[in-house]
Amino acid sequence: MIATHKIEAIHFNKDFIMLTIDGNELTIPLDKLSAKLQAATDVERAMYRISPSGYGIHWPLIDEDLSINGILRDFAK
C-alpha cells in the first residue's frame, strides 16, 4: 500500500486540533471540523488510529473518521 500522507503529530487544546501533515502544521478550530471531536473528552480524543496509508484518522471511542485529503482541501493555506 502506497502512503498518501505522513501524519506526524496530532494535538488538542480545548477548542483546536493541531496537526502536522507532510511537514505542514495546521491549527483548525474544532467547531469548523467535527462536532464529535469538539464534544469529546481528552481520553476520547487521545484514542485515535492513523490509517496505514495515511489517508485518514479514526477515533473509535466516538466513531469519528476524518479524511486527510478533506482536511487539506478545506483548511490548508
C-alpha positions as CSV (number, residue, x, y, z in Angstrom):
1,M,0.0,0.0,0.0
2,I,1.4,3.4,-1.0
3,A,1.3,6.1,1.7
4,T,-0.7,9.1,0.7
5,H,0.2,11.4,3.6
6,K,2.6,11.4,6.5
7,I,0.7,12.3,9.7
8,E,3.5,13.4,12.0
9,A,1.6,14.8,15.0
10,I,-1.9,15.3,16.4
11,H,-2.5,17.5,19.5
12,F,-5.5,19.1,21.0
13,N,-6.3,22.0,23.2
14,K,-9.8,22.9,24.3
15,D,-11.0,24.4,21.0
16,F,-8.4,23.4,18.4
17,I,-6.7,20.4,16.8
18,M,-3.1,20.9,15.8
19,L,-1.9,18.6,13.0
20,T,1.4,18.1,11.3
21,I,0.8,16.6,7.9
22,D,3.5,16.1,5.3
23,G,5.6,18.6,7.2
24,N,2.9,21.3,7.3
25,E,1.4,22.5,10.6
26,L,-2.3,23.2,10.7
27,T,-4.3,24.6,13.6
28,I,-8.0,24.0,13.0
29,P,-11.0,25.1,15.1
30,L,-12.9,22.0,16.2
31,D,-16.2,23.8,15.7
32,K,-15.3,24.0,12.0
33,L,-14.0,20.4,11.7
34,S,-16.0,18.0,13.9
35,A,-18.8,18.3,16.4
36,K,-17.9,14.9,17.8
37,L,-14.3,15.8,18.4
38,Q,-15.4,19.2,19.9
39,A,-17.7,17.4,22.4
40,A,-15.2,14.5,23.1
41,T,-13.2,14.1,26.3
42,D,-9.5,14.3,26.5
43,V,-9.4,10.5,26.7
44,E,-11.7,10.1,23.7
45,R,-9.5,12.5,21.7
46,A,-6.3,10.7,22.6
47,M,-7.5,7.3,21.4
48,Y,-7.1,7.6,17.7
49,R,-5.7,5.4,14.9
50,I,-4.0,6.7,11.8
51,S,-4.7,4.6,8.7
52,P,-1.6,2.7,7.5
53,S,-1.5,4.6,4.2
54,G,-2.1,8.0,5.9
55,Y,-5.4,8.7,4.2
56,G,-7.3,9.3,7.4
57,I,-7.7,9.3,11.2
58,H,-10.2,7.3,13.2
59,W,-11.4,7.8,16.8
60,P,-13.0,4.5,17.8
61,L,-14.5,5.7,21.1
62,I,-16.6,8.4,19.4
63,D,-16.9,6.7,15.9
64,E,-15.4,9.6,14.0
65,D,-13.3,9.5,10.9
66,L,-11.5,12.3,9.2
67,S,-10.1,12.3,5.7
68,I,-6.7,13.9,5.3
69,N,-7.4,14.9,1.8
70,G,-10.6,16.7,3.0
71,I,-8.7,18.4,5.8
72,L,-6.0,19.6,3.4
73,R,-8.6,20.8,0.9
74,D,-10.7,22.7,3.4
75,F,-8.0,24.0,5.8
76,A,-4.5,24.1,4.2
77,K,-3.4,27.5,3.1
